[in-house]
Structure formats: C-alpha cells, structure tokens
C-alpha cells in the first residue's frame, strides 16, 4: 500500500461511516469473502429449493448438477483468495475498521472454502443411496402429530427430572458446604457416584432396583424414568449450587450473622437469593443437556403414547425401513433446545452487562 493511501486513510475521522474507514484492499477482501459464503452456502440452499425437496430424486439431481459443482468450486476459489488477501494485507490496514473488515472477509472465505470442499467430497460418494435413505421427506408425511407428542413427552421427562434435580442439588450443596466431615461425606459420595457413572447404567440398574427390588411403579416406567433422571441431575445441580453459593462474598454471610440471623436464616435471606441469580445460566445449560439425555429412557420400555422423540423416530424407521425419520427426530430436538440455548445466552449477557450483580 502506498504511503499516500496510508496517510489519507489515517486522516479520515474515526467517526466516519464504516464504508468511509475502509481502504480498497480491505473492502475487496470483505466483499470477496462475503461473495464466497453467499454463493456457496446461500446458492446451494436456493438450488435445493428451486429443484424441489420431493421426491428425493430431485434432491439427488440438484446435488449432482453441474451448476452446483460450479458454485462449490467458486466457493473454494473465492474463499482462498479472501483468506490470502486477509493474511497478506491485515498488518498494513491503517484503521481498526479496515482491519476488522479484512479479518471478517478472511473468516468468511475460510468458511466458504471448508463448506464447499466438504460438499464436493460428499458429491464423490453415492449420493442417491444416501438421500434415499436419509433425506426422503415423503417418509415424514403423517408423522407430525406423532413427533409433536414425542416432543411433549420429552419436555415432561426433562421438566420433571430437572425440578427434582434442583431440589436434590440444593440440599446436597448445603450439606457439602458443612464444616463437619461426617455431613459432607455422604453428600460428596452421592455427587461423585452420579457424576462418575454413565446415565445409561443408572437407568438400567436403578430401574431394576425400584421395580423389582422395591416393587415401585411396576406398570409405569415414566415415574421411574423421571426419578432416575432427577437423581442424576441432582448430582450435577449440587455442584452448580455449591459454586454459586461460594461465589458470594464471605462478608455477606458474616454481615447477616452479625445482625442476629442464624446460619440458615442468613443462607435463606442473604446468600441463596444472590446465588440463585448466578446459577440460572449453568442450570439452564444443564437442562438443555438433560433434554437430550431423555432419549436414553427408551431402554425402559415406554408404551406407544409415552414415547419421547428418539423413540418416535426409531419406531418410524423400523416401520418404514427408511432412516429419514431420524431427521425428523433431530429437527424436533432443535426446535425444543435452540430456544433454551438462546435463553442461556441472553441470561449470560444480562449477567455480564451488570443488570444482575455478579462477583468478578
């Protein structure tokens, strides 16, 4: 870059519009990267829609078409150019906005090149067999109500287990924080056991203990599933609560005790309200994981109306001899979990912004 261009760029006011803070090189890098990602990803998606998603042969024809191949090779080429320009010119960019534009252009180029390369590799396989077995959307016709019921059952299992897990976890956290080893030891043993053993093993073993050993819920696996999932969630929730309680300054407890409160009063009125705010994001994250873990309860032999999402998909695959139903299962989990993931992100952003008091 010439010294005259650098001087001119440095003289531009930093309050100028984004476009006004760019150099020709930074703008070119950004636009090439943007073109690469839009052309490869967006173009491929539009081609699929234009060709039609049913019958499955339309999808096969679109994926293997010369137009699709051209888009992907352009994605590889333009992505490589954007990355090369970003790496070569980044250090010479005179403004922060220009550097950011170069970085973004390079990153978009890398993403476009990777997407295109993977897609091109996929095209070298037997596309027709794969699409027929895993993307034949006609196999999903009439299964909407069944998947909806499966999603509802998944949420029932998850909410029931999470509620039980929070109760158990809070109680265990209080015990673990005790000064007396005789009180801490059983709680720590419980937490370590449920965190160190696989959930699948816990479902198999404790369902046998509850149903055969104690004769509980012999005809209904749902309470058994919720109870075991809750016991497992309690072990993880206990550590979340313990960390949340210990994150509150020690002086808060001492101040409450100096006002004449007992230990439990101080915990209830001074410590726990602050700890609860801090553990909401990790607890919500644990809940998202628990939703996915509900897929394991299928081993307990749920009835037709009790099936959760994965069991619905598995039974549909067995009935049709086609694996596309697993795609419906994945979409069901995404519909359930993505809003919760967004909720976790929003809560964490609020905590970082200072709207909720947090100790750093």
KANORRA-V616912 format. One record per backbone hydrogen bond with DSSP energy under -1.0 kcal/mol. CO is the residue of the C=O (numbers start at 0). NH is the residue of the N-H. Records with the same first field share a line. If there is no record, write none. Layout:
BEGIN
CO=NH  NH
END
This chain:
BEGIN
1=5
2=6
3=7
4=8
5=9
6=10
12=15
17=20
18=21
22=26
23=27
24=28
25=29
26=30
27=31
28=32
29=33
30=34
31=35
32=36
33=37
34=38
35=39
36=40  41
37=42
39=43
40=44
41=45
42=46
43=47
44=48
45=49
46=50
47=51
54=57
55=59
56=60
57=61
58=62
59=63
64=68
65=69
66=70
67=71
68=72
69=73
70=74
71=75
72=76
73=77
74=78
75=79
76=80
77=81
78=82
79=83
80=84
81=85
82=86
83=87
84=88
85=89
88=91
89=92
94=98
95=99
96=100
97=101
98=102
99=103
100=104
101=105
102=106
103=107
104=108
105=109
106=110
107=111
108=112
109=113
110=114
111=115
112=116
113=117
114=118
115=119
116=120
117=121
118=122
121=124
124=126
125=129
126=130
127=131
128=132
129=133
130=134
132=322
134=136
135=138
136=139
137=140
139=142
142=146
143=147
144=148
145=149
146=150
147=151
148=152
149=153
150=154
151=155
152=156
153=157
154=158
155=159
156=160
157=161
158=162
159=163
160=164
161=165
162=166
163=167
164=168
165=169
166=170
167=171
168=172
169=173
170=174
171=175
172=176
174=177
179=182  183
180=184
183=187
184=188
185=189
186=190
187=191
188=192
189=193
190=194
191=195
192=196
197=201
198=202
199=203
200=204
201=205
202=206
203=207
204=208
205=209
206=210
207=211  212
208=213
209=215
220=224
221=225
222=226
223=227
224=228
225=229
226=230
227=231
228=232
229=233
230=234
231=235
232=236
233=237
235=239
236=240
237=241
238=242
239=243
240=244
241=245
242=246
244=247
248=251
249=253
250=254
251=255
252=256
253=257
255=260
256=259
261=265
262=266
263=267
264=268
265=269  270
266=271
270=274
271=275
272=276
273=277
274=278
278=282
279=283
280=284
281=285
282=286
283=287
284=288
285=289
286=290
287=291
288=292
289=293
291=294
292=295
293=296
295=298
296=299
297=300
307=311
308=312
309=313
310=314
311=315
312=316
313=317
314=318
315=319
316=320
322=325
323=326  327
324=328
325=329
326=330
327=331
328=332
329=333
330=334
331=335
332=336
333=337
336=340
337=341
338=342
339=343
340=344
341=345
342=346
343=347
344=348
345=349
346=350
347=351
348=352
349=354
END
